[in-house]
Amino acid sequence: MLTTSKKILAAADKGGYAVGAFNVNNLEILQSVMEAAVEARSPVILQTSEGAVEYAGIDFLLAMMRTAATGKVPVAMHLDHGKNLKLIKKAIDSGYTSVMFDGSTLPYKKNVADTKKVVAWARKKGVSVEAEIGAIKGIEDLVSVSEKEAFFTDPREAARFAKATGCDALAVSIGTAHGARKFKGEQTLDIGRLATIDSLVKAPLVLHGASGISPELVEKTRLYCDQLEDCAHLEGSSGVPDDMIRAAVRNGIRKINIDSDLRIAFTAGLREAIVRDHRSIDPRKLLGPAKRLMKDVAMHKMQLFGCAGKA
């Protein structure tokens, strides 16, 4: 059932849970996420980054997501981390039900002005808009923010920004990071800051860079590292623990982005299939284990976020 992120997140806000927003780049990732959503009876946000659009093409991605959204669970089609205004406008006109404008590294006034422009475009089409205030460090697809460029969200500035732009959801920076190496030293999120933001901002809040980076899946990618000669693969990786995610949901987070966890699951499954079944030339057999691991990841996130059983 195709819908908007605004409707999905309004229900999440009322129910006190968060909804997973999963980055999809190809058919196998999309199928894994949707199979989990159907089995868990969970609303879901399918999102594509600018990198995914560059890789697969906006028309192919939209066609797949539209097909996936024909069932009973609520599905939103979301453009993640849009920085290119022309692409955002194309996504709105092409049928995405939700878009994000990421002006987090821009000067405050420029971020407000460009976000308002996107909101005006989106309103005409009934499309939801997510915006961001506070820059989240790390690298993911075409998004790259250095440690020097990153900064935490100021609660009062967030309130002013949300009111000025009229955005439907607001991504905030409280200590998460993009990519598989999120923390140096102690793993922690500024939950107190988040609680203050939630008390001041009416729009549902979004957490980016929140993948857990499962140690078990990371270790699984190392099973055949001797043969593949890459035993340093994912060395030093770290993610956000489940208890911190639960605390974030209790304090106002209603949308949580997941990308790196799916990538690691895909990689682990594919590596295992190639080494164990090295005579196979059937891509369906080689991709099967990857699909199963990604589905497990998505199912776990839906249960963790509290959205399982809400569709």
C-alpha positions in Angstrom: 0.0 0.0 0.0 1.8 3.1 -1.3 1.7 6.1 1.1 3.8 9.0 2.3 6.5 9.1 5.0 4.4 11.8 6.7 1.5 9.4 7.3 3.7 6.5 8.3 5.6 8.7 10.8 2.5 10.3 12.2 1.2 6.9 13.2 4.7 6.1 14.6 4.7 9.3 16.7 1.2 8.5 18.0 2.3 4.9 18.8 5.7 5.7 20.3 7.7 3.5 17.9 10.1 4.1 15.0 10.0 2.9 11.4 12.9 1.5 9.5 14.0 3.3 6.3 16.1 0.8 4.3 18.4 1.8 1.4 17.7 -0.3 -1.6 20.0 -0.5 -4.7 18.9 -3.6 -6.5 16.2 -6.2 -6.7 17.6 -8.6 -4.1 17.9 -5.9 -1.4 14.4 -4.7 -2.1 12.9 -8.2 -2.0 14.7 -9.0 1.3 13.3 -5.9 3.0 9.8 -6.3 1.7 9.6 -10.0 2.6 10.6 -9.0 6.2 8.0 -6.2 6.2 5.2 -8.5 5.1 6.1 -11.2 7.6 6.6 -8.8 10.4 3.4 -6.8 9.4 5.5 -3.7 9.6 5.2 -0.3 7.7 8.4 0.3 5.8 10.2 3.2 4.1 12.1 2.2 0.9 14.8 4.7 0.2 17.3 5.3 -2.6 20.3 7.5 -2.3 21.7 9.7 -5.1 24.3 7.0 -5.5 21.6 4.4 -6.0 19.9 6.5 -8.6 23.3 7.0 -10.4 23.9 3.2 -10.3 20.4 1.8 -11.2 18.5 4.7 -12.7 15.5 6.4 -11.2 13.0 4.7 -13.5 14.1 1.2 -12.7 14.2 1.9 -9.0 10.7 3.5 -9.0 9.3 0.6 -11.0 10.6 -1.9 -8.5 9.5 0.0 -5.5 6.0 0.6 -7.0 5.7 -3.2 -7.5 6.8 -3.9 -4.0 4.2 -1.4 -2.6 1.2 -3.3 -4.0 0.6 -5.4 -0.9 -1.1 -4.6 2.4 1.7 -3.1 4.4 2.2 0.7 4.2 5.2 1.6 2.0 6.8 5.0 1.3 9.2 5.6 -1.5 11.9 8.0 -0.3 14.9 9.8 -1.8 17.6 9.8 0.8 20.2 12.5 1.3 19.2 14.6 -1.7 21.7 17.4 -2.2 21.1 17.9 -5.9 18.0 20.1 -6.2 17.4 19.1 -9.8 17.3 15.5 -8.9 15.0 16.2 -5.9 12.6 18.0 -8.2 12.8 15.1 -10.7 12.1 12.6 -7.8 9.0 14.6 -6.8 7.7 14.8 -10.3 8.5 11.1 -11.0 6.4 9.6 -8.2 8.5 9.4 -5.1 6.1 9.9 -2.1 8.9 11.3 0.1 12.2 13.2 -0.4 15.0 14.4 1.8 16.9 17.6 1.2 20.2 17.5 3.0 21.5 21.0 3.5 23.2 20.2 6.8 26.6 21.4 5.8 25.3 24.6 4.3 25.1 27.9 6.2 21.9 28.0 8.3 20.1 30.7 6.1 20.9 28.8 2.9 19.7 25.5 4.4 16.4 27.2 5.3 16.0 28.8 1.9 16.7 25.6 -0.1 14.6 23.4 2.3 11.6 25.8 1.8 12.0 25.6 -1.9 11.8 21.8 -1.8 8.8 21.9 0.6 7.0 24.2 -1.9 7.6 21.8 -4.8 6.6 18.8 -2.7 3.4 20.3 -1.3 2.0 20.6 -4.9 2.4 16.8 -5.3 1.4 15.7 -1.8 5.0 14.5 -1.2 6.6 14.5 2.3 9.8 16.3 3.0 12.6 15.4 5.4 15.3 18.0 6.2 18.4 17.9 8.3 20.0 20.3 10.8 23.3 19.2 12.3 25.9 17.5 10.2 26.5 13.7 10.7 30.1 12.6 10.1 31.1 9.7 7.9 31.0 8.5 4.3 28.0 6.8 2.6 27.5 6.8 -1.2 27.9 10.4 -2.3 27.6 11.8 1.2 30.9 12.7 2.8 31.2 14.7 6.0 34.6 15.0 7.8 35.0 15.0 11.6 35.8 18.7 11.4 32.7 19.4 9.4 30.4 17.4 11.7 28.5 19.1 14.5 25.7 18.2 16.9 22.2 19.6 16.4 21.4 22.7 18.6 17.9 22.1 20.0 16.7 25.7 19.8 18.1 26.1 16.3 16.3 22.9 15.3 13.0 24.3 16.6 13.5 27.5 14.6 14.5 25.6 11.5 11.5 23.2 11.6 9.1 26.1 12.1 10.7 28.2 9.3 10.8 25.4 6.7 7.6 23.5 7.4 9.4 20.2 6.9 7.5 17.0 7.7 10.4 15.3 9.5 13.8 16.4 10.8 17.0 14.5 10.8 19.3 15.4 13.8 22.9 14.8 14.8 23.4 13.3 18.2 26.5 11.3 17.8 25.8 8.7 15.1 28.0 8.4 12.0 27.6 7.1 8.4 29.6 4.0 7.4 30.9 0.9 9.2 33.3 2.7 11.5 31.1 4.9 13.6 32.9 5.4 16.9 36.4 6.0 18.2 36.5 4.7 21.8 33.3 4.6 23.8 30.0 4.1 21.9 27.5 6.8 23.0 24.7 9.0 21.8 23.6 12.3 23.3 20.2 11.1 24.5 19.7 14.2 26.7 20.2 16.5 23.7 17.7 14.3 21.8 15.1 14.6 24.5 15.4 18.4 24.5 15.1 18.5 20.7 12.0 16.3 20.9 10.4 18.7 23.5 10.9 21.7 21.2 10.3 20.3 17.7 6.8 19.2 16.6 8.0 17.3 13.5 9.0 13.6 13.9 12.7 13.1 14.3 15.0 11.0 12.2 18.2 9.1 13.0 20.8 8.6 10.3 24.0 6.6 10.7 22.4 4.2 13.1 23.3 0.8 11.7 24.4 -1.7 14.4 27.3 -3.2 12.5 26.7 -6.7 13.8 29.9 -8.3 15.1 28.6 -11.7 14.0 28.1 -10.6 10.4 31.4 -8.8 10.4 33.1 -12.0 11.5 31.1 -13.9 8.8 32.8 -11.7 6.2 36.1 -13.0 7.5 35.3 -16.7 7.2 37.1 -17.0 3.9 39.5 -14.1 4.1 42.6 -16.3 3.7 41.4 -17.4 0.3 40.2 -13.9 -0.7 43.3 -12.3 0.8 41.4 -9.5 2.6 41.5 -10.3 6.3 41.7 -6.6 7.2 38.2 -6.2 5.7 36.0 -4.1 8.0 38.8 -4.0 10.6 37.9 -1.4 13.3 34.2 -1.4 12.5 31.7 -0.4 15.2 28.0 0.4 15.3 25.2 1.7 17.5 24.2 -0.8 20.2 20.5 -1.9 20.4 20.0 -0.4 23.8 21.0 3.0 22.5 18.5 2.6 19.6 15.8 1.8 22.1 16.7 4.9 24.2 16.6 7.0 21.0 13.1 5.7 20.1 11.9 6.4 23.7 13.0 10.0 23.3 11.4 10.8 20.0 13.2 9.1 17.1 10.5 7.9 14.6 12.5 7.1 11.5 15.8 5.2 11.5 17.9 4.8 8.4 19.6 1.4 7.7 22.2 0.9 5.0 25.6 -0.4 6.2 24.0 -3.4 8.0 22.4 -4.5 4.7 25.7 -4.0 2.8 27.6 -6.1 5.3 24.9 -8.9 5.2 24.9 -8.8 1.4 28.7 -9.1 1.3 28.9 -11.9 3.9 26.3 -14.0 2.1 27.8 -13.5 -1.3 31.4 -14.2 -0.1 30.2 -17.5 1.5 28.3 -18.6 -1.6 31.1 -17.9 -4.0 33.7 -19.8 -1.9 31.4 -22.7 -1.0 29.8 -23.1 -4.4 32.7 -21.9 -6.6 31.5 -24.0 -9.5 28.1 -22.3 -9.8 27.5 -19.8 -12.5 23.8 -19.2 -11.5 23.5 -15.7 -9.9 20.2 -16.8 -8.2 22.1 -19.4 -6.2 25.0 -17.1 -5.5 22.7 -14.3 -4.2 20.4 -16.6 -2.2 22.5 -16.5 1.0 22.8 -12.7 0.8 19.1 -12.3 0.5 18.5 -14.5 3.6 21.0 -12.6 5.7 19.6 -9.2 4.6 16.0 -10.3 5.4 17.2 -11.4 8.9 18.7 -7.9 9.4 15.5 -6.1 8.3 13.4 -8.4 10.5 15.6 -7.7 13.5 15.4 -3.9 13.0 11.6 -3.9 12.7 11.3 -5.8 16.0 13.9 -3.5 17.6 12.3 -0.3 16.4 8.8 -1.4 17.6 7.2 -1.2 14.2 6.6 -5.0 13.8 2.9 -5.7 14.0 1.9 -2.1 13.3 0.7 -2.6 9.7 
